[in-house]
Amino acid sequence: MEQTNLRVIRTKKLIKDAFFSLIEEQGFEGVTVKQLTERAGINRGTFYELAENTRDFSHEMNRLRIQSTTTKY
């Protein structure tokens, strides 16, 4: 069970890092799932298990950021 959780955490980090890197290079609207998965080194099916599209993934990143900020206080 722990291994699965670590794998999911690692995968999300790879996607997140690739996502923000691509946004810096070409802006949010220019980022595609194909580019994102290639940069992260994962397959598209893995991405779609976590999000429907790049906008959905962005919303999830914002939600997690807000959640981590509020749990600190």
Rosetta constraint file for C-alpha pairs under 8 A:
AtomPair CA 1 CA 5 HARMONIC 6.52 0.50
AtomPair CA 2 CA 6 HARMONIC 6.25 0.50
AtomPair CA 3 CA 7 HARMONIC 6.12 0.50
AtomPair CA 4 CA 8 HARMONIC 6.20 0.50
AtomPair CA 5 CA 9 HARMONIC 6.15 0.50
AtomPair CA 6 CA 10 HARMONIC 6.04 0.50
AtomPair CA 7 CA 11 HARMONIC 6.07 0.50
AtomPair CA 8 CA 12 HARMONIC 6.10 0.50
AtomPair CA 9 CA 13 HARMONIC 6.22 0.50
AtomPair CA 10 CA 14 HARMONIC 6.25 0.50
AtomPair CA 11 CA 15 HARMONIC 6.25 0.50
AtomPair CA 11 CA 42 HARMONIC 7.85 0.50
AtomPair CA 12 CA 16 HARMONIC 5.96 0.50
AtomPair CA 13 CA 17 HARMONIC 6.00 0.50
AtomPair CA 14 CA 18 HARMONIC 6.15 0.50
AtomPair CA 14 CA 40 HARMONIC 5.15 0.50
AtomPair CA 14 CA 41 HARMONIC 7.81 0.50
AtomPair CA 15 CA 19 HARMONIC 5.86 0.50
AtomPair CA 15 CA 36 HARMONIC 6.86 0.50
AtomPair CA 15 CA 37 HARMONIC 7.15 0.50
AtomPair CA 15 CA 40 HARMONIC 5.30 0.50
AtomPair CA 15 CA 47 HARMONIC 7.97 0.50
AtomPair CA 16 CA 20 HARMONIC 6.25 0.50
AtomPair CA 16 CA 61 HARMONIC 7.75 0.50
AtomPair CA 17 CA 21 HARMONIC 6.12 0.50
AtomPair CA 17 CA 40 HARMONIC 7.59 0.50
AtomPair CA 18 CA 22 HARMONIC 6.09 0.50
AtomPair CA 18 CA 36 HARMONIC 6.01 0.50
AtomPair CA 18 CA 39 HARMONIC 5.63 0.50
AtomPair CA 18 CA 40 HARMONIC 5.41 0.50
AtomPair CA 19 CA 23 HARMONIC 6.20 0.50
AtomPair CA 19 CA 31 HARMONIC 7.69 0.50
AtomPair CA 19 CA 36 HARMONIC 6.06 0.50
AtomPair CA 20 CA 24 HARMONIC 6.20 0.50
AtomPair CA 21 CA 25 HARMONIC 6.43 0.50
AtomPair CA 22 CA 26 HARMONIC 6.05 0.50
AtomPair CA 22 CA 27 HARMONIC 7.12 0.50
AtomPair CA 22 CA 28 HARMONIC 7.76 0.50
AtomPair CA 22 CA 31 HARMONIC 6.34 0.50
AtomPair CA 22 CA 36 HARMONIC 7.43 0.50
AtomPair CA 23 CA 27 HARMONIC 4.34 0.50
AtomPair CA 23 CA 28 HARMONIC 4.94 0.50
AtomPair CA 23 CA 30 HARMONIC 7.59 0.50
AtomPair CA 23 CA 31 HARMONIC 6.63 0.50
AtomPair CA 26 CA 30 HARMONIC 5.68 0.50
AtomPair CA 26 CA 31 HARMONIC 7.09 0.50
AtomPair CA 27 CA 31 HARMONIC 7.01 0.50
AtomPair CA 31 CA 35 HARMONIC 6.65 0.50
AtomPair CA 31 CA 36 HARMONIC 6.95 0.50
AtomPair CA 31 CA 54 HARMONIC 7.34 0.50
AtomPair CA 32 CA 36 HARMONIC 6.13 0.50
AtomPair CA 32 CA 54 HARMONIC 6.89 0.50
AtomPair CA 33 CA 37 HARMONIC 6.01 0.50
AtomPair CA 33 CA 44 HARMONIC 7.28 0.50
AtomPair CA 33 CA 47 HARMONIC 7.91 0.50
AtomPair CA 33 CA 53 HARMONIC 6.73 0.50
AtomPair CA 33 CA 54 HARMONIC 6.36 0.50
AtomPair CA 34 CA 38 HARMONIC 6.12 0.50
AtomPair CA 34 CA 44 HARMONIC 7.08 0.50
AtomPair CA 35 CA 39 HARMONIC 6.05 0.50
AtomPair CA 36 CA 40 HARMONIC 6.08 0.50
AtomPair CA 37 CA 41 HARMONIC 5.83 0.50
AtomPair CA 37 CA 42 HARMONIC 5.18 0.50
AtomPair CA 37 CA 43 HARMONIC 5.93 0.50
AtomPair CA 37 CA 44 HARMONIC 6.00 0.50
AtomPair CA 37 CA 47 HARMONIC 7.00 0.50
AtomPair CA 38 CA 42 HARMONIC 6.48 0.50
AtomPair CA 38 CA 43 HARMONIC 7.51 0.50
AtomPair CA 42 CA 46 HARMONIC 6.64 0.50
AtomPair CA 42 CA 47 HARMONIC 7.44 0.50
AtomPair CA 43 CA 47 HARMONIC 6.82 0.50
AtomPair CA 44 CA 48 HARMONIC 6.24 0.50
AtomPair CA 45 CA 49 HARMONIC 6.30 0.50
AtomPair CA 46 CA 50 HARMONIC 6.90 0.50
AtomPair CA 47 CA 51 HARMONIC 6.17 0.50
AtomPair CA 47 CA 52 HARMONIC 7.97 0.50
AtomPair CA 48 CA 52 HARMONIC 5.46 0.50
AtomPair CA 48 CA 53 HARMONIC 7.29 0.50
AtomPair CA 50 CA 57 HARMONIC 7.63 0.50
AtomPair CA 51 CA 56 HARMONIC 5.73 0.50
AtomPair CA 51 CA 57 HARMONIC 5.40 0.50
AtomPair CA 52 CA 56 HARMONIC 5.94 0.50
AtomPair CA 52 CA 57 HARMONIC 7.41 0.50
AtomPair CA 53 CA 57 HARMONIC 6.31 0.50
AtomPair CA 54 CA 58 HARMONIC 6.10 0.50
AtomPair CA 55 CA 59 HARMONIC 6.29 0.50
AtomPair CA 56 CA 60 HARMONIC 6.32 0.50
AtomPair CA 57 CA 61 HARMONIC 6.26 0.50
AtomPair CA 58 CA 62 HARMONIC 6.30 0.50
AtomPair CA 59 CA 63 HARMONIC 6.12 0.50
AtomPair CA 60 CA 64 HARMONIC 6.17 0.50
AtomPair CA 61 CA 65 HARMONIC 6.14 0.50
AtomPair CA 62 CA 66 HARMONIC 6.16 0.50
AtomPair CA 63 CA 67 HARMONIC 6.06 0.50
AtomPair CA 64 CA 68 HARMONIC 6.02 0.50
AtomPair CA 65 CA 69 HARMONIC 6.18 0.50
AtomPair CA 66 CA 70 HARMONIC 6.18 0.50
AtomPair CA 67 CA 71 HARMONIC 6.16 0.50
AtomPair CA 68 CA 72 HARMONIC 6.43 0.50
AtomPair CA 69 CA 73 HARMONIC 7.30 0.50
